[in-house]
Structure formats: structure tokens, C-alpha cells
């Protein structure tokens, strides 16, 4: 795991997330995490080929998947399918804790038959953007137990793979029970349109960008552009752009020794004052305070601080 991007969601040019795997040679990420208002990983729309599974251990939180907001309480689990636009949210100003398991489906790809019969019918199925397991579902308790067992084997690829197969069996069972495996339909064309606009912002955020230009990047009207951003990420296109720029500011603050003036220029802000005001709006602290908090920290110190802030419910963590 790379210390410099702990708590940050880093993306490729196409908008997909570069998952900060625990071990680069084995594509999984397992963490006992938390979400509170204004942490840097809250409300960050992203997608990836990996399957993302979150099981809530205390409190309540929300997950947005392709614009659908789902409430999760203690004991609930959500499985987000491959390449779906999603993000976590704090609810009612509270802190929620969870275990998160992100894994590339190739881990289960032991043969062509497994791939064709058990993986692709779910991964490529537009009827299954997500599965939510809660108290009314007979598979909920077993799913929750399996996910919560993963931190103990975080660095054991064999045990992770074994548990992932058991989890996937539940996913297949649940998909079949709701009839999703019987339907074959075309993917939502609006999803690709939205991803095109995300990609445009990712590529051009250092320059001045207007709503017209965001809409034109996907050859849609401004009204449809606004509608899709509201649908998928619950933000206006311009607010999403500002939020994205602030996440880039956080990345620069965490690594290197660039001045605030240089960072403002590199991230598309017209000046330090506006950058600082906007950054504080999203992350609850000024850039100087944020940089000071993380200056010269070792991995061990950063981890220890994170543990302390879990108890303090400090929204400035990471």
C-alpha cells in the first residue's frame, strides 16, 4: 500500500480509480474504515473493474450507486458490481465504521468455465449494479460474517481467495433469487455519456472549464448534462469540478514541497484565496492546516493518527 495516497481516491485519465492494493502483486484492498462528514474519501464518485464490498460495523451511512442512494445500517452489506459509479456518504453528521473489501474478479477466474458460467453473467449484467444485504435477507448474516473475517487474513492471498469464493457463491445465490440472471438487456447509454464527461473534467481540470464545454464533451445539452450529474453523483457539474480540483490539491499537499501559489495554478484555481476557501468548504480545513497535519509523517505515524481520529470523530482525518 502506498502511504502518500492513503485516504485519497486516485483516478486514471478515464475516471476509473487506481485502487491502492495492499500488495501490488495481489489485487485486493481490505480495511477497517470509517466515513464522517468532509473526509477526503466521502462523496468522491469513481468506478473500477474491481468488486467493492462494504459491511457496516457501527452507525449508519449511505452509498450512491449510479445515482441511487442506499441507506446502510449496522450489519448491512453492499456489493457494488464492476464499473459502476459509486461513492460513500456520511448520514446526519455521524461517523459510521465498516469493513471494506475491494477485489478484482480475476482472482476467481480459475478456468474458462468458471469465467463464463459464474463470473461474466454477474459482472457484465446491467440488472446487477449492486446487491444490498440487510435484515430482511436470509443471506445477510453470512455475508456480514465473511466480510468481517477478512481483516484477519489481509496478507494471506490463499485465505482471501477462499473467502472471496464463498462470498461470490452468496452473490450468485442472491442474483438468482431476484431473477437478475434471467434477464439480458442493453446497458444504460446515459452511464457512458456521464463517464465521458467525467473523463473530460479529469483531463481538462487544470484549465478554465465551462458548463457548455462539459456538455459538449459528450455532445449533450446543458440541461441533460446537469440532469446526469445530479442523477449519478448528486452534484452539479461545476460543483463536481471544484470538488475534483480540491482532491488534487490534497494530493499535492501530501507529497512534494510546492507552494500554495503553484498548487493553485496546477489545479485550475485562479488564486490561493479562492482555492483555500473552496478547499475548506469540502474538507473542513485550510490547505495550510491540512499540509501541516501530514508533514513528515511516517506510515506508522499516519496509521496511528488515523486510529486516534476514529475515536475523536475528527472530520479532517486523511
N, C-alpha and C positions, 0 to 999 in steps of 0.2 A: 504494500500500500504506500502511496506517495503522500508524505506529510503535508507538502505545500498545497495540496488540493483537498485536504480533509474538510468536510463540511461545505464544499463547493460542488456544484453540478457543472462540469466542464463539457462543452459540446464540440462536435466536429462542424465543418462548414455546412453540412446539410441539416444541421439542427439536432442530430442524434447525439445522445450522451456518450461520452467516453467513460465507461464505468471504471471506478478506481478499485480494481480487483484486489483481494487480499494477497494473491500470488499471481503475477502476470502469466505464469505458465498453466494456471488452472482457473478458468473464468467464472469465479464466484465471489460474492461480497456478502458477508454476514456481519451484522452489527446490532447491538442492543442500543437502539437510538431513541430519539425524542424529538418532538416538534413543539414549538411555542411561537407566539407572535413575533414576527420580524427577524427570525433567524435566517441565515443566508440560504438555507435549503427549502424554506417554505414558499409555496406559490411559484415554483420555478417549472414552467411547462417543458417537458422533454419527452423523448421516446428513445427506445433502443431495441435491439434484437432480443435481448435477454428477457426472461420471465421475471417479474418483480412480485414478491410475496411479502405482505406486511401483516403481522399479527399483533394486535393491541394488548399490552400487558397491564396498563392502568390508564384511567382517564378516558377521554373521548376525542376524536379527531375526525377529519373528513378527507376524502380522496376524490379528486376530479379525474375522470377518465373520459376522454373525448367529449368534454363538456357536461357530462353527467356527474353531479356531486353526490357522493355516497357517505352517509354517516357511519362511523365505526366506533363501537364501544369496547370496553374490556372483554376479551375473549373472542372478539370478531377477527376474521382474517379476510383480506382481499388479495386475489390473484389477478395481476394485470398482465394481459397477454402481450406477445411480441409486437413491437412497433406501434403501440397505442400512445397517444398523447396524454400524459398524466402528471399530476403533482399533488403534494400533500398540503393540508391546511390545518392550522390551529382553529379551535372552536371556542367561542365565548371567552377568549382571552386566556384560556387554560393551557397547561402543559400536558401532553399525552406521551406515554412511553410505549415502545413497541420493539419487536424483533423484526428486522428486515433481512430478506434473503433474495439476492439477485443472482441469477444463474443463466448461463447461455444454454439453450436447449440441446446443443450439440453434445453436451455431457451425456445425454441419454441415447444418443444416436449410435447404438451398438451394432445395428445391421440395417440393411435396406428395408427389410420387412417392418422393423420397429419404426423406422422413419415414416414409411408410407402408411402404416396402419394405426400408429399410436401418436406420432408427433405432428405431422403435417395436417391431419384432419382437425386439430385444435389450433395450431399456430397460425394457419392460413385461413381460419374460419371467421368471416365477418360477423357471425352470430355470437362470437365469444370475445368481445373486447375485454371483459373482466368476469370474474366469478366472485361473489361475496358470500362468505360463510358466517352465519350468525345463529342465534339461539334456536331459531325455528328449523334449522337444517341439521339432519342427522349426522352429517359428516364434519360438523363444526368442531366438536371436541377433539376428534382425532387429528384434524388438520392443525389446530392450535398446539396440541401436544408435540407434533412432529416439528413444527417450526421452532418452538421454544427449545427443542433439543439441539438445534444446530449450533448455537454459540459454543457449546462444549466440545464440538468436533470441528471447529472453524478451520483448523490447519491439517485436517485429515481428509484428503481427497476421496479415499475409498468410502469412509463413513458418510461423507456429504453426498456422494453419488448414490449410495444405498438409500439414504433418506429421501433424496430427490425422486427416486423411482417410486417410493411409497407415496410421496406427495402427488406425483403425476398420476398414479392409479386413482387417487381420490378425485383429481381434476377430470380424468376421463369418466369416472362414475357420475360425477355431478353434471358434466356436459351432456351425457346420455340421458340423465333423468329429466333434464329440461327440454329435451328434443333438439338440442342445437346441432347434434351430429347428423341429423336427418335433412338439414336444410343446406342448400348451396346457392348463394346469391352473390351479386357483384358487390365489391367494396364500395364504401361511401366515397363518391368522387369529390365531395367537399373536403374530405380529410386531406387528400393530396393537394388540393388548392391551398388549404391552410398551411400545410408543410412547406409549400413553395414560398409563401410569404414569410414564414419563419426563417427559411434559408436566406431570403433576400436581406432581412434585418441582420442576421448573423454575419453576412458578407459585407454589408454596407454601413454598419452602425457607427463607424468612425467618421462618417460624413453626415452632412445635414440631410435628413430624410423627411419627406412629407407624407401625409396620408395618401395623396394622389399616387406617389411613387410606390408605396407599399401595395396599393390596389393594382396598379399597372403591372407590377412584377408577376402577378398571377392572371392578368387580363380579366379582372372583375371590377365591378363598380365599387365606389367608396362605401355605399350602403351595405353591399354584400361583404366587403372587407370587414367593416365594423361588426356585422352580424356574426361572422365566422370567429373572430377573436373573442367576442362575448360568449359564443357557444362553447368554444373549446378551452379557453383559458380564463374566462370571466374578467377580462381586462380589455380596455380599448387598445387599438394598435399602437397609439402613441405612448400610452402608459406602459405597455409591454416593452416598447423600445427603450424607454427610460429605465425600466427595471433591469433589462438586459445590460444596458450600459453600466449600471451600478454594480452588477455582478462582476463585470470586467474590471471595474475599479477595485473591487475586493481582491481579485486575483493579483493585480499589480501591487496592491498594498501588502499582500502576503509574501511576495517574492521580489527581490531586487531593491534598488535604492533610488527609484525615480522620484522626482519632486511632484508635489500635487499639481503644479502647472503642467508638467509633462504628462501626467496621468490624465488630466482633463483633456488635453489635446489628443491623446491616443485613444480616448474613449468617446469622442464626439461631443463633449460638453464645450460650451462657449466660454467657460471661465471657471475658476476654482470655486467661487462663491456659489454659483448655481449647482455645480457638481456636489459640493458639500451639503447644500440644502436638500437636494434630491436624494443623496445617499442616506442622510439621516432619516428622511421620510420612510425609506424602505427598510433600513436595517437598525434604526434606533440609536445610532451613534455617529459622530462625525468621522470622516476619514482619518484624521489625526488620532482620535481615540482608538479607532479600530486597529490602526497600524501599531500603535504603542502596545496594545494588548497582545499582539502576536510577534512583536520584535524579538529576535534571537531565541525563540523557544525551540527546545528540542522536542522530538516526538513524544518522549516520556512526559515532559512538562505540559505539552499540549493535551495529551490524554488525561493527565491528572486534573488539569484545569477544566476540561470538559466534564469530568466526573463531579467536580465541585459545583459547577454551574448547573448540573442536573438537579442538585439539591436546592440550589438558590433560585431556580427557575429564571435565570438571567437571560433575557432575550438577545443579548449581544454575543452569546457564545458562537464561535466559528463564524 
